[in-house]
Amino acid sequence: MLDSASLLKAASEHKTPFYLYDLQGLTQVFLDFKEAFKGHKSLICYALKANSNLKILQTLAKEGAGADCVSLYEVQRALLAGIPAYKIIFSGAGKLEEEIKEALRLKILFLNVESFAELKRIEQIASEQKTPARISVRLNPNIDAITHPYISTGLFENKFGVEEKEAVQIFMFAKQSPFLEPVGLHCHIGSQLNNLEPLRQACMKLADLARFLMASGIDLKFLDVGGGLGVDYSQEQDQTIIALDDYSEAIKQAFKGLDCTIICEPGRRIIAPNGVLITRVQYIKHRAHKCFAIVDAGMNDFLRPALYQASHPIKVLKEQTPTQKTYDIVGPVCESADCFAKSMLLPEIQEGDLIAFYQAGAYGSSMASRYNSRPQILELGITKEGISVLREREDFLDLILHELGALEGGEITKQRAYIDSLDRKISALLHARFACTRQIAKQKHKQGMSIYNPVRENAIFNQVGTDLESIYTEILGVSRSLISVEKIGLSGLVDDARMVFGRRAQVLKLNPEELFKAIEARRVDFGFYALEKETLGELVTELIYQRLKIVHSFILNQRWYFVLGRGDFSNPSSDPSRCALWFASQKEQIQPFLETLEVFEFLATKEGVLVEINALALQNLPTPTPILLGNYSSTRRELAL
């Protein structure tokens, strides 16, 4: 999918620079990993560090991927993309206390322990939360991965993991603790591995230690070999890389006889070949002994060449000419290290030409920065359906948004420019909020779930505050409009109804009796009922004798409104809007209203229908055994719930 025609098409539709990912290609590589371990218990945990774009994660989640994470936000990205907590492992030598707490709360598969000090912290947090922590211990086997020193992680000089003696001590300590559950053994010797022998040696050490631990009473369930499989970064694309079948066979042979689930953590191997960086030549700069092609991508966008002296296959996206020249491909950042290739023999380049850097899907966008106040670039995905935006290009406001509060004074025109930028960003965010709401509502509708969730809406309103409540009410109305353009029966003010249901709703002004009949006969989708002291009994009667449903309630312009709908449910008490629990959640709205009434008791029938009556009316209830929800005291003027 990353052929020249597709790259040129993407560049014709989107401003450079950008990353383009082949979603079908990366899916196939993941499936190849699964196939390689077929017949053995295994879990393929994609390493988010390579590229944590949410769409990429979601694509892999649909195929059953787990996630290898090294920060809490990576964990949350994985969850948001649909990877279940029981397939998420949390690695890294410096986990923060709050990260450990949240990981335990989320009940992820396990935490990879990298020191005794970390183990003790995990135990302390687990004891405070009264939740046993599942752990795996990372072994440092002191094996040279034969790779770049920056990405070699399996030697004693590296910060990662523990030596074998300390690993045994950690396991024995964990075995005796009521708050630790040692379930795994882990090893990761480095990245960009193109020699299978170091990996085979590491697996043998892992297997020997696993056998000793299991003989010592440790119930190991997982053996995690890490990731690190390399890819071909050569210009000619003729470098030998480790075949997946050879990789899996070496691991399975090492672990022969061990009844454990094998975990591997590929990242680079999945996403690197399926990502391309597209950049455009801005200037050609000639020197006596050198020629520079200055492109619009910089080292802030693609750090690997500067950080690791890494090379990538490069192609000029135009008809090849017989004339070739030697170029340094450089970016606009004010560093001499901002160089993607030196002395590269390429077809003659002109200003405006497109250059593609292949094998760029891994450690490109995930290592990007905003150096020189350069915004992070666009990310696109390609499938057989076409090209789509996976991450919008950042703009100036993205760079300064969290700094604006510190500004003092400033010219009015500058401040207005900031305000205009903020307004554009707010508009974009609200559009995104609408889109997200619509997607959730569609999913609910498809699954036959109720569109409305009063408790969730109440939580949203509490979060955004009263100033934004009417705006969010309009946004949440998007869900309702999916079913049809709503017909609203109104016993109240039209402006109040439109504030809740939006401008698309058809509002029919009705008296209370007509309103209840219209709901019953389905002539309206919902009723918007303004509760008054004298109409309280009428509402209670309708709630009891008709199958009405309280969808939500609002205080608008000093009026208490109920949104009422037809209650098509087999068990009324199972609906949250008809249960005592729901009404209790509305205490802040109920309290002021009760101040105007002489109400002695606040009751719910055994059917879950909410009623508000005085003690003399008990004999008129449809059930002889009402459930007491709470007592209202006219002297204390409060509702006990």
C-alpha positions as CSV (number, residue, x, y, z in Angstrom):
1,M,0.0,0.0,0.0
2,L,3.0,2.3,0.4
3,D,3.8,2.4,-3.4
4,S,4.9,5.6,-5.1
5,A,1.4,6.2,-6.5
6,S,-0.1,6.1,-3.0
7,L,2.6,8.4,-1.6
8,L,2.1,10.9,-4.4
9,K,-1.7,10.8,-3.9
10,A,-1.3,11.5,-0.2
11,A,1.1,14.4,-0.9
12,S,-1.4,15.9,-3.4
13,E,-4.1,15.9,-0.7
14,H,-2.1,16.9,2.4
15,K,0.6,19.4,3.2
16,T,4.1,18.0,3.9
17,P,5.7,16.8,6.1
18,F,3.6,13.8,7.3
19,Y,3.8,10.2,8.2
20,L,1.8,7.6,6.3
21,Y,1.0,4.2,7.8
22,D,-0.2,1.1,6.0
23,L,-2.8,-0.3,8.4
24,Q,-3.3,-3.5,6.5
25,G,0.4,-4.1,6.3
26,L,0.9,-3.8,10.0
27,T,-2.1,-6.0,10.7
28,Q,-0.5,-8.7,8.5
29,V,2.8,-8.6,10.3
30,F,0.9,-8.9,13.6
31,L,-1.0,-11.9,12.3
32,D,2.3,-13.4,11.1
33,F,3.5,-13.2,14.8
34,K,0.4,-15.0,15.9
35,E,0.9,-17.7,13.3
36,A,4.5,-18.2,14.3
37,F,3.4,-19.2,17.8
38,K,0.4,-21.2,16.7
39,G,0.0,-24.3,18.8
40,H,1.6,-22.8,21.9
41,K,0.0,-20.6,24.6
42,S,1.1,-17.2,23.6
43,L,0.3,-13.4,23.9
44,I,1.7,-10.9,21.4
45,C,2.0,-7.6,23.3
46,Y,2.6,-4.7,20.9
47,A,5.3,-2.3,22.3
48,L,3.6,1.1,22.4
49,K,7.0,2.9,22.6
50,A,7.5,2.2,18.9
51,N,4.4,4.1,17.9
52,S,1.4,4.8,20.1
53,N,-1.0,6.3,17.6
54,L,-4.5,5.4,18.8
55,K,-5.7,4.1,15.4
56,I,-2.8,1.8,15.1
57,L,-3.5,0.5,18.6
58,Q,-7.2,0.0,17.7
59,T,-6.3,-1.8,14.5
60,L,-4.1,-4.3,16.5
61,A,-6.6,-4.6,19.3
62,K,-9.2,-5.9,16.9
63,E,-6.8,-8.7,16.0
64,G,-6.3,-9.7,19.7
65,A,-3.1,-7.8,20.5
66,G,-1.9,-7.1,24.0
67,A,0.2,-4.1,25.0
68,D,3.6,-3.6,26.4
69,C,3.6,-0.2,28.1
70,V,6.2,1.9,29.9
71,S,4.1,4.7,31.3
72,L,0.6,5.2,32.7
73,Y,-0.5,7.2,29.7
74,E,0.6,4.4,27.4
75,V,-1.6,2.1,29.6
76,Q,-4.5,4.5,29.2
77,R,-3.9,4.8,25.4
78,A,-4.1,1.0,25.1
79,L,-7.3,0.8,27.1
80,L,-8.8,3.7,25.1
81,A,-8.0,1.8,21.9
82,G,-9.8,-1.3,23.0
83,I,-6.9,-3.5,24.4
84,P,-8.3,-5.1,27.6
85,A,-6.5,-4.6,30.9
86,Y,-5.8,-8.3,31.2
87,K,-3.6,-8.1,28.1
88,I,-1.6,-5.1,29.3
89,I,1.9,-5.4,30.9
90,F,3.6,-2.4,32.5
91,S,7.4,-2.3,32.2
92,G,10.1,0.3,32.9
93,A,12.7,0.9,35.6
94,G,11.2,4.1,37.1
95,K,7.5,3.6,37.6
96,L,6.0,6.4,39.7
97,E,3.9,5.8,42.8
98,E,0.7,7.1,41.1
99,E,1.4,4.9,38.1
100,I,1.6,1.8,40.2
101,K,-1.6,2.7,42.1
102,E,-3.6,3.2,38.9
103,A,-2.1,0.0,37.3
104,L,-3.3,-2.0,40.3
105,R,-6.7,-0.3,40.2
106,L,-7.1,-1.2,36.5
107,K,-6.1,-4.8,37.2
108,I,-3.6,-5.1,34.3
109,L,-2.0,-8.4,33.6
110,F,1.2,-7.7,35.6
111,L,3.9,-5.2,36.5
112,N,7.5,-6.0,35.4
113,V,9.6,-5.4,38.5
114,E,13.1,-4.1,37.8
115,S,14.6,-3.7,41.3
116,F,14.0,-4.8,45.0
117,A,13.2,-1.2,45.8
118,E,10.5,-1.1,43.2
119,L,9.1,-4.4,44.6
120,K,8.8,-3.0,48.1
121,R,7.0,0.1,46.8
122,I,4.6,-2.1,44.9
123,E,3.9,-4.2,48.0
124,Q,3.3,-1.1,50.1
125,I,0.8,0.3,47.6
126,A,-0.9,-3.1,47.2
127,S,-1.3,-3.4,50.9
128,E,-2.8,0.1,51.1
129,Q,-5.2,-0.8,48.3
130,K,-5.9,-4.3,49.7
131,T,-5.3,-5.6,46.2
132,P,-2.7,-8.3,45.5
133,A,-0.3,-7.1,42.8
134,R,0.6,-9.5,40.0
135,I,4.3,-9.1,39.2
136,S,6.9,-10.4,36.7
137,V,10.6,-10.0,37.4
138,R,12.9,-8.6,34.7
139,L,16.1,-10.6,34.4
140,N,19.3,-8.9,33.2
141,P,21.2,-11.9,31.6
142,N,24.4,-9.9,30.8
143,I,24.2,-10.8,27.2
144,D,25.4,-8.5,24.4
145,A,22.6,-8.0,21.9
146,I,25.0,-6.8,19.2
147,T,23.2,-3.6,18.5
148,H,23.6,0.1,19.0
149,P,24.7,0.8,22.5
150,Y,21.8,3.2,23.1
151,I,19.3,0.4,22.6
152,S,21.2,-2.4,24.2
153,T,19.5,-3.3,27.5
154,G,20.7,-6.8,28.5
155,L,24.2,-6.0,29.9
156,F,25.1,-5.4,33.6
157,E,26.2,-1.9,32.6
158,N,22.6,-1.1,31.6
159,K,20.0,0.2,34.0
160,F,17.4,-2.5,33.2
161,G,16.5,-5.6,35.2
162,V,18.2,-7.5,38.0
163,E,20.9,-10.1,38.1
164,E,19.9,-13.8,38.6
165,K,20.7,-13.9,42.3
166,E,18.6,-10.8,43.1
167,A,15.8,-12.1,40.9
168,V,15.6,-15.3,43.0
169,Q,15.6,-13.1,46.2
170,I,12.7,-11.0,44.8
171,F,10.7,-14.1,43.9
172,M,11.2,-15.6,47.4
173,F,10.2,-12.4,49.1
174,A,7.1,-12.0,46.8
175,K,6.1,-15.7,47.5
176,Q,5.9,-14.9,51.3
177,S,3.9,-11.6,50.8
178,P,0.1,-11.7,51.0
179,F,0.1,-8.6,48.7
180,L,2.3,-9.9,45.9
181,E,1.6,-12.6,43.3
182,P,4.7,-13.5,41.3
183,V,3.4,-14.9,37.9
184,G,6.0,-14.1,35.3
185,L,9.7,-13.9,34.3
186,H,10.8,-11.3,31.8
187,C,13.9,-10.5,29.7
188,H,14.6,-8.0,27.0
189,I,18.2,-7.7,25.8
190,G,17.9,-4.9,23.3
191,S,16.3,-3.5,20.1
192,Q,17.0,-3.8,16.4
193,L,18.3,-7.4,16.8
194,N,19.5,-9.0,13.6
195,N,21.4,-11.9,15.1
196,L,19.4,-14.7,16.7
197,E,22.1,-16.2,18.8
198,P,22.0,-13.6,21.7
199,L,18.3,-14.0,21.9
200,R,18.6,-17.8,22.0
201,Q,21.2,-17.5,24.9
202,A,18.9,-15.1,26.8
203,C,15.9,-17.5,26.4
204,M,18.0,-20.4,27.7
205,K,19.0,-18.4,30.8
206,L,15.4,-17.5,31.3
207,A,14.3,-21.1,30.9
208,D,16.9,-22.4,33.4
209,L,15.9,-19.8,36.0
210,A,12.2,-20.6,35.4
211,R,12.7,-24.3,36.1
212,F,14.6,-23.5,39.3
213,L,11.8,-21.1,40.5
214,M,9.0,-23.5,39.7
215,A,10.9,-26.3,41.5
216,S,11.1,-23.9,44.5
217,G,7.3,-23.5,44.6
218,I,6.8,-20.4,42.4
219,D,3.7,-20.7,40.2
220,L,5.1,-19.1,37.0
221,K,2.4,-18.6,34.4
222,F,4.2,-16.3,31.9
223,L,7.7,-16.2,30.2
224,D,8.2,-12.9,28.5
225,V,11.0,-12.7,26.0
226,G,10.6,-9.0,25.3
227,G,10.8,-7.6,21.8
228,G,13.6,-6.1,19.7
229,L,13.4,-7.9,16.3
230,G,15.1,-5.8,13.7
231,V,14.2,-4.6,10.3
232,D,16.1,-3.8,7.1
233,Y,17.2,-0.2,7.1
234,S,19.6,-0.6,4.2
235,Q,19.2,1.6,1.1
236,E,19.2,-1.5,-1.1
237,Q,16.8,-3.4,1.2
238,D,19.0,-6.5,1.0
239,Q,20.0,-6.9,4.6
240,T,19.2,-10.3,6.2
241,I,16.8,-10.1,9.1
242,I,15.6,-12.8,11.5
243,A,12.7,-14.8,10.1
244,L,9.7,-15.1,12.4
245,D,9.6,-18.9,12.1
246,D,13.3,-19.1,13.2
247,Y,12.6,-16.6,16.0
248,S,9.6,-18.5,17.4
249,E,11.3,-21.9,17.0
250,A,14.3,-20.8,19.0
251,I,12.0,-19.6,21.8
252,K,9.8,-22.7,21.8
253,Q,12.8,-24.9,21.9
254,A,14.3,-23.0,24.9
255,F,11.1,-23.2,26.8
256,K,10.3,-26.9,25.9
257,G,8.6,-28.7,28.8
258,L,7.6,-25.4,30.6
259,D,3.9,-25.0,30.8
260,C,3.8,-21.2,30.6
261,T,2.3,-18.7,28.2
262,I,5.0,-17.2,26.0
263,I,4.8,-13.4,25.7
264,C,6.7,-11.4,23.1
265,E,6.7,-7.6,22.7
266,P,7.2,-6.7,19.0
267,G,7.0,-3.0,18.1
268,R,9.6,-2.0,15.5
269,R,9.1,-5.2,13.4
270,I,5.3,-4.5,13.2
271,I,5.2,-0.8,12.5
272,A,8.6,0.3,11.0
273,P,8.1,-1.3,7.6
274,N,4.6,0.0,7.4
275,G,5.4,3.7,7.9
276,V,6.9,6.3,5.6
277,L,7.9,9.9,6.2
278,I,7.1,12.2,3.3
279,T,8.9,15.5,3.1
280,R,9.3,18.2,0.4
281,V,12.5,19.8,-0.7
282,Q,12.5,23.6,0.1
283,Y,16.0,24.6,-1.2
284,I,19.0,23.3,-2.9
285,K,22.2,24.8,-1.4
286,H,25.4,24.3,-3.4
287,R,28.9,24.5,-1.8
288,A,32.3,23.8,-3.4
289,H,32.5,20.3,-2.1
290,K,29.0,19.6,-1.0
291,C,25.3,20.0,-2.0
292,F,22.5,20.2,0.6
293,A,18.9,19.4,-0.1
294,I,17.0,21.2,2.7
295,V,13.6,19.6,3.4
296,D,10.6,20.7,5.5
297,A,10.9,17.8,8.0
298,G,13.4,18.3,10.9
299,M,15.1,16.2,13.6
300,N,12.2,17.2,15.9
301,D,9.9,15.2,13.6
302,F,12.3,12.3,13.0
303,L,15.0,11.9,15.6
304,R,16.5,8.5,14.8
305,P,19.2,9.7,12.3
306,A,20.5,12.4,14.7
307,L,20.2,10.2,17.9
308,Y,21.4,6.8,16.6
309,Q,23.2,7.9,13.4
310,A,20.5,5.7,11.8
311,S,20.1,5.4,8.1
312,H,16.8,4.8,6.2
313,P,16.0,3.9,2.7
314,I,15.4,7.1,0.7
315,K,13.6,7.6,-2.5
316,V,12.9,10.8,-4.6
317,L,9.3,10.5,-5.7
318,K,9.6,11.4,-9.4
319,E,10.5,9.9,-12.6
320,Q,14.1,8.8,-12.4
321,T,16.6,10.7,-14.4
322,P,20.0,9.5,-15.6
323,T,21.7,12.3,-13.9
324,Q,22.7,11.6,-10.3
325,K,24.3,13.8,-7.6
326,T,25.5,13.4,-4.1
327,Y,23.5,15.2,-1.4
328,D,23.3,15.7,2.3
329,I,19.6,15.6,3.1
330,V,19.1,18.1,6.0
331,G,16.2,19.8,7.8
332,P,15.4,23.3,9.0
333,V,16.3,22.9,12.7
334,C,19.2,25.0,14.0
335,E,21.4,22.0,14.8
336,S,24.1,20.5,12.6
337,A,22.8,17.2,13.8
338,D,19.6,17.9,11.8
339,C,20.7,15.7,9.0
340,F,18.9,12.7,7.6
341,A,21.5,11.4,5.2
342,K,25.1,12.3,4.3
343,S,26.7,11.9,0.9
344,M,23.7,10.1,-0.5
345,L,23.9,9.4,-4.3
346,L,20.4,10.2,-5.6
347,P,18.7,11.3,-8.9
348,E,19.1,15.0,-9.4
349,I,16.8,16.9,-6.9
350,Q,15.0,20.1,-7.5
351,E,13.1,22.4,-5.2
352,G,9.6,21.1,-4.6
353,D,10.5,17.4,-5.1
354,L,9.1,14.9,-2.6
355,I,11.4,12.6,-0.7
356,A,10.3,9.5,1.1
357,F,12.0,8.0,4.1
358,Y,11.0,4.3,4.3
359,Q,11.0,2.0,7.4
360,A,10.0,5.1,9.4
361,G,6.9,3.9,11.2
362,A,8.8,3.1,14.5
363,Y,10.3,5.7,16.8
364,G,9.4,8.5,14.5
365,S,6.3,10.2,15.7
366,S,6.7,8.6,19.2
367,M,10.0,10.4,19.7
368,A,9.0,13.7,18.1
369,S,9.4,17.0,20.0
370,R,8.5,20.6,19.6
371,Y,12.0,21.9,19.4
372,N,12.4,25.3,17.7
373,S,8.6,25.7,18.4
374,R,7.9,23.4,15.6
375,P,4.5,21.7,15.9
376,Q,4.2,17.9,15.6
377,I,3.3,16.8,12.1
378,L,0.3,15.1,10.5
379,E,-0.1,11.4,10.6
380,L,-2.2,9.5,8.0
381,G,-3.3,6.0,7.5
382,I,-4.0,4.1,4.3
383,T,-6.2,1.1,3.7
384,K,-7.9,-0.3,0.6
385,E,-10.7,2.2,1.4
386,G,-8.4,5.1,1.0
387,I,-6.3,7.6,3.1
388,S,-7.5,9.1,6.4
389,V,-6.2,11.4,9.1
390,L,-5.0,9.5,12.2
391,R,-3.6,12.6,14.0
392,E,-4.1,16.2,13.0
393,R,-1.1,18.5,12.5
394,E,-0.6,20.7,15.5
395,D,-0.9,24.5,15.2
396,F,0.4,27.5,17.1
397,L,-2.2,27.3,19.8
398,D,-1.2,23.7,20.6
399,L,2.3,25.0,21.3
400,I,1.2,27.8,23.6
401,L,-2.1,26.7,25.1
402,H,-0.6,25.7,28.5
403,E,1.5,28.9,28.7
404,L,-1.2,31.5,28.0
405,G,-2.2,31.8,31.7
406,A,1.2,33.2,32.6
407,L,1.1,36.1,30.2
408,E,0.9,39.6,31.7
409,G,-0.3,42.7,29.9
410,G,0.4,42.6,26.2
411,E,-1.0,44.5,23.3
412,I,-4.7,44.2,22.8
413,T,-4.2,43.1,19.3
414,K,-2.0,40.2,20.4
415,Q,-4.5,39.2,23.1
416,R,-7.2,39.3,20.5
417,A,-5.2,37.1,18.2
418,Y,-4.8,34.6,21.1
419,I,-8.6,34.8,21.7
420,D,-9.2,34.1,18.0
421,S,-6.9,31.1,18.2
422,L,-8.6,29.9,21.3
423,D,-12.0,30.2,19.6
424,R,-10.8,28.2,16.7
425,K,-9.5,25.5,19.0
426,I,-12.7,25.5,21.1
427,S,-14.7,25.1,17.9
428,A,-12.5,22.2,16.8
429,L,-12.8,20.5,20.2
430,L,-16.5,20.9,20.3
431,H,-16.8,19.4,16.8
432,A,-14.6,16.5,18.1
433,R,-16.9,16.2,21.1
434,F,-20.0,16.0,18.9
435,A,-18.3,13.4,16.7
436,C,-17.3,11.3,19.7
437,T,-20.8,11.5,21.2
438,R,-22.3,10.4,17.9
439,Q,-20.0,7.4,17.7
440,I,-20.9,6.3,21.2
441,A,-24.6,6.8,20.6
442,K,-24.4,4.8,17.4
443,Q,-22.7,2.0,19.2
444,K,-25.4,2.1,21.9
445,H,-28.1,2.1,19.3
446,K,-26.5,-0.9,17.5
447,Q,-26.2,-2.9,20.7
448,G,-29.8,-2.1,21.8
449,M,-28.6,-0.1,24.7
450,S,-30.5,2.9,26.1
451,I,-29.3,6.1,24.6
452,Y,-29.8,8.0,27.8
453,N,-27.7,7.4,30.9
454,P,-28.9,10.0,33.5
455,V,-26.1,9.2,36.0
456,R,-23.4,9.7,33.2
457,E,-25.0,13.0,32.0
458,N,-25.2,14.2,35.6
459,A,-21.5,13.4,36.0
460,I,-20.7,15.4,32.8
461,F,-22.6,18.4,33.9
462,N,-20.9,18.4,37.3
463,Q,-17.5,18.3,35.5
464,V,-18.1,21.0,33.0
465,G,-19.9,23.3,35.4
466,T,-23.1,25.3,35.2
467,D,-21.6,27.9,32.7
468,L,-21.2,25.1,30.1
469,E,-24.2,23.0,31.0
470,S,-26.5,24.4,28.3
471,I,-23.7,23.9,25.7
472,Y,-23.2,20.3,26.7
473,T,-26.9,19.7,26.9
474,E,-27.0,20.7,23.2
475,I,-24.1,18.3,22.5
476,L,-25.7,15.4,24.3
477,G,-28.8,16.1,22.2
478,V,-26.8,14.7,19.3
479,S,-27.4,11.2,20.7
480,R,-31.1,11.7,20.7
481,S,-31.3,13.1,17.2
482,L,-29.8,9.8,15.9
483,I,-33.2,8.1,16.4
484,S,-35.2,10.7,14.7
485,V,-35.8,14.5,14.7
486,E,-37.4,14.6,18.2
487,K,-41.0,15.6,18.9
488,I,-41.1,17.1,22.3
489,G,-44.3,17.5,24.3
490,L,-43.8,20.6,26.5
491,S,-45.4,21.7,29.7
492,G,-43.1,24.7,30.3
493,L,-41.2,27.3,28.4
494,V,-40.2,26.7,24.7
495,D,-36.7,28.3,25.2
496,D,-36.0,25.9,28.1
497,A,-36.9,22.9,26.0
498,R,-34.7,24.0,23.1
499,M,-31.8,24.5,25.5
500,V,-32.1,20.8,26.4
501,F,-33.1,19.2,23.1
502,G,-31.5,21.5,20.6
503,R,-32.9,23.5,17.7
504,R,-33.8,20.4,15.6
505,A,-36.5,19.2,18.0
506,Q,-40.2,19.8,17.2
507,V,-41.7,21.3,20.3
508,L,-45.5,20.9,20.9
509,K,-46.9,23.1,23.7
510,L,-49.3,21.0,25.7
511,N,-51.0,21.2,29.1
512,P,-50.0,18.4,31.6
513,E,-53.0,16.2,30.9
514,E,-52.4,16.4,27.1
515,L,-48.7,15.8,27.7
516,F,-49.2,12.5,29.5
517,K,-51.6,11.3,26.9
518,A,-49.3,12.3,24.1
519,I,-46.4,10.3,25.7
520,E,-48.7,7.3,26.2
521,A,-49.9,7.4,22.6
522,R,-46.3,7.9,21.3
523,R,-47.3,11.2,19.5
524,V,-44.2,12.7,21.1
525,D,-40.8,11.1,21.8
526,F,-40.4,12.8,25.2
527,G,-42.3,15.0,27.6
528,F,-40.6,18.1,29.1
529,Y,-42.5,18.6,32.3
530,A,-42.2,21.7,34.5
531,L,-42.8,20.5,38.1
532,E,-44.9,22.9,40.2
533,K,-46.1,22.4,43.8
534,E,-49.7,22.0,42.6
535,T,-48.8,19.4,39.9
536,L,-46.7,17.2,42.1
537,G,-49.5,14.8,42.9
538,E,-50.4,14.6,39.2
539,L,-46.9,13.6,38.3
540,V,-46.8,11.0,41.0
541,T,-50.0,9.4,39.8
542,E,-48.8,9.2,36.2
543,L,-45.5,7.6,37.4
544,I,-47.4,5.0,39.3
545,Y,-50.2,4.1,36.9
546,Q,-48.4,4.7,33.6
547,R,-45.2,3.1,32.5
548,L,-43.4,6.4,32.4
549,K,-39.6,6.8,32.6
550,I,-37.7,9.7,34.1
551,V,-34.9,10.3,31.6
552,H,-33.3,13.2,33.4
553,S,-34.1,16.3,35.4
554,F,-32.8,19.9,35.1
555,I,-33.0,23.1,37.0
556,L,-33.5,25.8,34.3
557,N,-34.4,29.4,35.0
558,Q,-35.4,28.5,38.6
559,R,-37.8,25.7,37.3
560,W,-37.4,22.0,38.0
561,Y,-38.0,20.1,34.8
562,F,-38.4,16.3,34.3
563,V,-37.7,14.7,30.9
564,L,-40.3,11.9,30.7
565,G,-40.5,9.1,28.2
566,R,-42.4,5.9,27.5
567,G,-41.0,3.2,29.8
568,D,-40.7,0.2,27.5
569,F,-39.0,-2.1,30.0
570,S,-40.0,-5.5,31.4
571,N,-38.7,-4.8,34.9
572,P,-39.3,-1.2,36.0
573,S,-37.0,-1.5,39.1
574,S,-34.1,-2.4,36.8
575,D,-34.2,1.0,35.1
576,P,-31.9,3.6,36.9
577,S,-34.3,6.5,36.3
578,R,-37.1,4.7,38.2
579,C,-35.0,3.6,41.2
580,A,-34.3,5.2,44.5
581,L,-30.6,5.3,43.7
582,W,-31.2,7.6,40.7
583,F,-33.3,10.0,42.7
584,A,-30.7,10.0,45.5
585,S,-28.1,11.2,42.9
586,Q,-30.3,14.2,42.3
587,K,-30.2,15.4,45.9
588,E,-28.8,18.8,45.1
589,Q,-31.7,19.5,42.7
590,I,-34.3,18.0,45.0
591,Q,-33.3,19.9,48.1
592,P,-34.2,23.4,47.0
593,F,-37.5,22.2,45.7
594,L,-38.4,20.5,48.9
595,E,-37.8,23.7,50.8
596,T,-41.1,24.9,49.2
597,L,-43.1,21.9,50.2
598,E,-44.5,20.3,53.4
599,V,-43.4,16.8,52.6
600,F,-42.9,14.4,55.5
601,E,-41.6,11.4,53.7
602,F,-39.9,10.6,50.4
603,L,-40.8,7.1,49.3
604,A,-40.4,4.5,46.5
605,T,-42.8,1.7,45.8
606,K,-41.5,-1.8,45.5
607,E,-41.8,-1.4,41.7
608,G,-39.1,1.3,42.0
609,V,-41.4,4.1,41.0
610,L,-40.5,7.4,42.7
611,V,-43.2,9.1,44.7
612,E,-43.2,12.1,47.0
613,I,-46.1,12.2,49.5
614,N,-47.1,13.0,53.0
615,A,-47.8,10.3,55.6
616,L,-51.6,10.6,55.2
617,A,-51.3,9.4,51.6
618,L,-49.7,6.0,52.5
619,Q,-53.1,4.2,52.4
620,N,-53.5,5.2,48.7
621,L,-50.3,3.7,47.5
622,P,-50.6,0.8,45.0
623,T,-48.5,-1.4,47.3
624,P,-49.0,-1.9,51.0
625,T,-45.3,-2.2,51.7
626,P,-43.5,0.9,50.5
627,I,-39.7,1.1,50.6
628,L,-38.4,3.9,52.8
629,L,-35.8,5.9,50.9
630,G,-35.3,8.7,53.4
631,N,-37.0,11.0,55.8
632,Y,-37.5,14.7,55.2
633,S,-37.5,16.8,58.3
634,S,-39.4,20.2,58.2
635,T,-37.3,21.3,61.2
636,R,-33.9,20.3,60.0
637,R,-34.8,21.2,56.4
638,E,-32.7,18.5,54.8
639,L,-33.2,15.2,53.0
640,A,-31.7,12.2,54.7
641,L,-30.5,9.8,51.9
